[in-house]
Amino acid sequence: MIAAVNDVGLAYAADEGRTTTTRIESFPNLPGTYAEEVKLTLDYRHIDAARFESMGKEIEAAIAVAARKGNVEIDVAQGWSWGSELFAADCIELLKSTARELGLPYREMRSQAGHDAYAVATMAPTAMIFTPCFEGISHNVKENIELTRSVPGANLLLNAAVARANR
């Protein structure tokens, strides 16, 4: 099942598709015994709603194949999604123009992660600023941000906020 989910993610990776198996729980979790029950948490994302739906259908098909192959029953206990709210184009443009004015290098990125900004975006114009983590490690216990890497992001936020307030 995990390999099949990974294959779906790889098939959609070129245009922003992502998959991962985020959690595996096995009972009993003992060596040398077959599990009576396994809970598997899957995460799949795509910036385009139609492609997201296609990924979901492929994952559903993979679940059915895995159930037949393993001669087991697989129940999808929970399904949900978030992040369909789009960030405000004017806020994104403001961040880009402010970065250019400050001489800061930037790269426009689409985040499909469930950041708090998605909730804010339902109530107010929103965008996000990412700053690079040490050795590129993010969303991991080894994530570390250095002051020299975070100060430019803080300056970008400050200057963009002032420009927005003064418009």
LOVORO-448019 format. One record per residue: residue number from 1; chain; x, y, z of N, C-alpha, C in turn. Coordinates in steps of 0.02 Angstrom, whole numbers, plus 50000, padded with zeros to 5 digits. Layout:
# LOVORO-448019
i:ch:n.u:n.v:n.w:ca.u:ca.v:ca.w:c.u:c.v:c.w
NUM:A:X:Y:Z:X:Y:Z:X:Y:Z;
...
END
This chain:
# LOVORO-448019
i:ch:n.u:n.v:n.w:ca.u:ca.v:ca.w:c.u:c.v:c.w
1:A:50041:49941:50000:50000:50000:50000:50043:50063:50000;
2:A:50094:50062:50042:50139:50120:50047:50174:50132:49980;
3:A:50199:50079:49950:50233:50086:49885:50185:50112:49832;
4:A:50123:50089:49833:50074:50111:49783:50058:50186:49793;
5:A:50051:50208:49854:50039:50279:49868:50099:50320:49844;
6:A:50159:50296:49857:50219:50330:49834:50220:50335:49758;
7:A:50200:50281:49724:50198:50282:49651:50150:50334:49624;
8:A:50093:50342:49657:50045:50394:49636:50077:50463:49643;
9:A:50109:50474:49699:50143:50539:49710:50196:50552:49657;
10:A:50235:50502:49641:50287:50511:49590:50257:50525:49522;
11:A:50200:50494:49507:50168:50505:49442:50142:50577:49435;
12:A:50127:50610:49491:50100:50678:49489:50151:50731:49512;
13:A:50210:50710:49527:50260:50756:49556:50280:50813:49509;
14:A:50282:50800:49445:50304:50852:49398:50259:50914:49398;
15:A:50196:50906:49417:50151:50964:49419:50121:50975:49488;
16:A:50165:50969:49539:50149:50988:49608:50110:50936:49648;
17:A:50104:50875:49624:50072:50822:49664:50120:50793:49715;
18:A:50092:50776:49773:50133:50748:49827:50093:50695:49864;
19:A:50127:50642:49885:50097:50591:49928:50147:50571:49981;
20:A:50120:50548:50037:50163:50520:50088:50121:50476:50134;
21:A:50153:50430:50167:50121:50391:50219:50149:50419:50284;
22:A:50107:50453:50321:50131:50492:50378:50132:50454:50444;
23:A:50093:50401:50448:50090:50364:50512:50070:50292:50499;
24:A:50103:50247:50535:50085:50176:50534:50078:50153:50606;
25:A:50020:50126:50623:50008:50097:50689:49989:50025:50680;
26:A:50022:49980:50717:50010:49909:50710:49993:49879:50778;
27:A:49942:49834:50778:49924:49801:50841:49917:49726:50828;
28:A:49948:49683:50867:49998:49703:50916:50063:49718:50881;
29:A:50099:49763:50906:50161:49784:50877:50218:49741:50905;
30:A:50219:49678:50885:50268:49631:50912:50306:49597:50855;
31:A:50370:49585:50865:50408:49551:50812:50385:49479:50804;
32:A:50384:49456:50742:50368:49386:50729:50294:49369:50732;
33:A:50250:49418:50736:50179:49404:50737:50144:49445:50683;
34:A:50091:49417:50657:50050:49454:50609:50008:49505:50646;
35:A:50002:49563:50618:49961:49615:50649:49887:49597:50641;
36:A:49849:49607:50694:49776:49599:50689:49745:49660:50656;
37:A:49775:49717:50668:49748:49779:50641:49806:49827:50627;
38:A:49802:49861:50570:49851:49911:50553:49814:49974:50532;
39:A:49835:50030:50561:49808:50094:50541:49862:50132:50503;
40:A:49844:50154:50445:49891:50188:50401:49862:50256:50384;
41:A:49901:50308:50395:49879:50376:50378:49914:50397:50314;
42:A:49874:50415:50265:49901:50437:50200:49886:50510:50190;
43:A:49931:50543:50156:49923:50614:50141:49938:50623:50067;
44:A:49891:50652:50030:49905:50669:49961:49879:50739:49947;
45:A:49916:50773:49903:49902:50844:49890:49915:50860:49817;
46:A:49876:50906:49793:49888:50934:49727:49858:51004:49725;
47:A:49891:51050:49694:49868:51119:49691:49807:51126:49645;
48:A:49799:51082:49597:49743:51083:49550:49689:51034:49573;
49:A:49627:51059:49580:49573:51018:49607:49559:50956:49566;
50:A:49561:50961:49500:49547:50904:49457:49602:50851:49464;
51:A:49664:50874:49467:49720:50826:49476:49717:50795:49545;
52:A:49698:50833:49595:49689:50807:49663:49637:50751:49662;
53:A:49582:50763:49628:49529:50712:49623:49554:50649:49588;
54:A:49594:50658:49535:49622:50601:49499:49669:50561:49544;
55:A:49709:50597:49582:49754:50562:49630:49713:50521:49679;
56:A:49659:50551:49704:49617:50515:49752:49588:50451:49723;
57:A:49567:50454:49660:49539:50395:49627:49593:50341:49618;
58:A:49653:50362:49601:49708:50314:49593:49726:50282:49661;
59:A:49724:50321:49713:49739:50295:49779:49684:50247:49801;
60:A:49621:50264:49788:49565:50218:49804:49574:50152:49767;
61:A:49593:50156:49704:49605:50095:49665:49663:50055:49694;
62:A:49715:50089:49716:49773:50055:49746:49753:50021:49811;
63:A:49709:50052:49849:49685:50021:49911:49647:49957:49895;
64:A:49605:49958:49844:49568:49898:49825:49614:49842:49803;
65:A:49665:49859:49764:49714:49809:49741:49752:49780:49801;
66:A:49773:49822:49847:49810:49798:49906:49766:49752:49948;
67:A:49702:49768:49954:49657:49725:49993:49651:49656:49960;
68:A:49642:49655:49894:49638:49590:49859:49702:49551:49865;
69:A:49759:49584:49854:49824:49550:49858:49837:49521:49927;
70:A:49820:49560:49978:49834:49539:50046:49779:49497:50077;
71:A:49724:49487:50039:49666:49450:50064:49645:49478:50132;
72:A:49640:49544:50134:49620:49579:50196:49564:49628:50180;
73:A:49532:49650:50232:49481:49702:50225:49513:49769:50242;
74:A:49504:49818:50199:49531:49885:50211:49473:49933:50212;
75:A:49465:49967:50267:49414:50018:50274:49448:50086:50275;
76:A:49421:50132:50237:49444:50201:50240:49402:50234:50294;
77:A:49433:50245:50352:49396:50268:50410:49384:50343:50409;
78:A:49427:50379:50377:49421:50451:50379:49451:50481:50317;
79:A:49418:50529:50289:49445:50566:50232:49428:50639:50240;
80:A:49475:50682:50229:49463:50754:50235:49516:50791:50195;
81:A:49502:50853:50182:49550:50895:50146:49545:50966:50170;
82:A:49596:51004:50155:49597:51074:50172:49643:51109:50123;
83:A:49645:51174:50128:49692:51212:50087:49665:51233:50020;
84:A:49600:51230:50010:49573:51250:49946:49569:51327:49939;
85:A:49577:51362:49996:49576:51435:49993:49641:51459:49961;
86:A:49634:51503:49914:49694:51528:49879:49719:51590:49914;
87:A:49784:51599:49913:49813:51659:49941:49800:51717:49894;
88:A:49799:51777:49923:49781:51837:49886:49837:51857:49837;
89:A:49818:51863:49774:49867:51880:49722:49901:51947:49737;
90:A:49863:51996:49763:49894:52061:49778:49945:52056:49835;
91:A:49933:52012:49883:49981:52003:49937:50045:51969:49911;
92:A:50035:51920:49867:50093:51886:49838:50134:51935:49797;
93:A:50101:51976:49756:50136:52025:49716:50172:52076:49759;
94:A:50140:52096:49814:50172:52143:49861:50236:52113:49890;
95:A:50234:52050:49909:50295:52017:49935:50349:52015:49883;
96:A:50331:51998:49821:50381:51995:49768:50412:52063:49753;
97:A:50369:52115:49748:50396:52182:49733:50437:52208:49792;
98:A:50416:52194:49852:50455:52216:49911:50522:52180:49914;
99:A:50523:52116:49898:50586:52079:49896:50633:52110:49844;
100:A:50606:52127:49786:50648:52159:49734:50675:52225:49759;
101:A:50633:52266:49791:50655:52331:49817:50710:52323:49870;
102:A:50705:52271:49910:50755:52258:49963:50816:52221:49936;
103:A:50814:52201:49874:50870:52163:49845:50874:52092:49872;
104:A:50818:52065:49893:50816:51998:49920:50800:51947:49866;
105:A:50838:51894:49862:50820:51841:49815:50756:51807:49840;
106:A:50715:51784:49794:50654:51749:49815:50636:51698:49762;
107:A:50595:51653:49782:50568:51603:49737:50495:51594:49756;
108:A:50451:51601:49708:50380:51591:49723:50367:51516:49730;
109:A:50337:51498:49785:50323:51428:49799:50249:51420:49816;
110:A:50222:51365:49798:50153:51349:49817:50157:51299:49874;
111:A:50128:51318:49930:50126:51273:49987:50059:51238:49989;
112:A:50061:51173:49999:50000:51136:50008:49995:51110:50079;
113:A:50039:51134:50121:50038:51113:50190:49982:51148:50228;
114:A:49962:51120:50283:49906:51147:50321:49927:51201:50370;
115:A:49959:51252:50345:49981:51306:50389:49922:51347:50414;
116:A:49932:51382:50470:49881:51425:50498:49857:51477:50447;
117:A:49900:51494:50401:49882:51545:50351:49821:51524:50310;
118:A:49808:51460:50302:49748:51439:50266:49686:51460:50303;
119:A:49686:51455:50368:49628:51477:50408:49620:51553:50403;
120:A:49676:51589:50406:49674:51661:50401:49647:51682:50332;
121:A:49666:51645:50280:49647:51661:50211:49571:51659:50201;
122:A:49535:51625:50245:49462:51624:50239:49432:51689:50265;
123:A:49472:51730:50301:49446:51791:50331:49479:51855:50307;
124:A:49541:51849:50282:49578:51910:50263:49628:51893:50207;
125:A:49647:51943:50168:49698:51931:50116:49762:51905:50149;
126:A:49790:51852:50121:49845:51817:50153:49896:51794:50102;
127:A:49958:51791:50124:50013:51758:50087:50061:51731:50139;
128:A:50109:51692:50118:50157:51664:50166:50228:51679:50143;
129:A:50272:51683:50192:50344:51693:50179:50380:51632:50209;
130:A:50419:51599:50169:50460:51544:50194:50532:51568:50196;
131:A:50568:51548:50247:50640:51561:50249:50676:51494:50250;
132:A:50734:51489:50219:50768:51425:50214:50793:51399:50281;
133:A:50782:51336:50292:50806:51303:50353:50877:51276:50342;
134:A:50912:51265:50397:50979:51237:50395:50979:51170:50358;
135:A:51022:51164:50309:51030:51104:50267:50966:51084:50231;
136:A:50919:51131:50224:50857:51117:50188:50809:51071:50224;
137:A:50820:51057:50287:50777:51011:50324:50719:51049:50354;
138:A:50659:51031:50334:50598:51065:50357:50546:51013:50377;
139:A:50502:51032:50422:50449:50987:50446:50478:50921:50471;
140:A:50529:50928:50512:50566:50871:50538:50595:50891:50605;
141:A:50605:50844:50650:50632:50861:50715:50701:50892:50711;
142:A:50736:50883:50655:50803:50912:50646:50799:50981:50615;
143:A:50739:51007:50604:50732:51074:50574:50765:51125:50619;
144:A:50802:51171:50587:50837:51223:50624:50840:51285:50579;
145:A:50825:51342:50608:50829:51404:50570:50882:51449:50602;
146:A:50925:51475:50560:50979:51518:50584:50956:51591:50578;
147:A:50979:51633:50624:50961:51703:50625:50977:51737:50558;
148:A:51034:51722:50530:51054:51754:50467:51006:51736:50410;
149:A:50971:51680:50416:50923:51661:50364:50853:51687:50379;
150:A:50838:51700:50442:50771:51722:50460:50763:51798:50457;
151:A:50818:51835:50467:50813:51909:50467:50788:51936:50400;
152:A:50811:51912:50342:50784:51938:50279:50708:51927:50274;
153:A:50684:51870:50296:50612:51856:50294:50574:51903:50340;
154:A:50602:51917:50399:50570:51963:50446:50570:52034:50416;
155:A:50624:52054:50384:50627:52120:50351:50576:52125:50294;
156:A:50570:52071:50257:50521:52069:50203:50451:52078:50231;
157:A:50435:52042:50284:50369:52048:50315:50357:52119:50340;
158:A:50406:52147:50375:50399:52215:50402:50386:52265:50346;
159:A:50429:52264:50295:50422:52313:50241:50358:52304:50201;
160:A:50338:52242:50190:50275:52230:50154:50215:52253:50195;
161:A:50217:52240:50260:50162:52262:50304:50156:52338:50305;
162:A:50213:52373:50309:50213:52446:50308:50186:52472:50241;
163:A:50209:52441:50186:50185:52462:50120:50109:52451:50114;
164:A:50086:52395:50139:50013:52380:50136:49973:52429:50179;
165:A:50000:52446:50237:49966:52493:50282:49964:52563:50252;
166:A:50014:52581:50213:50019:52648:50185:49986:52655:50116;
167:A:49953:52605:50093:49925:52609:50024:49865:52653:50021;
END
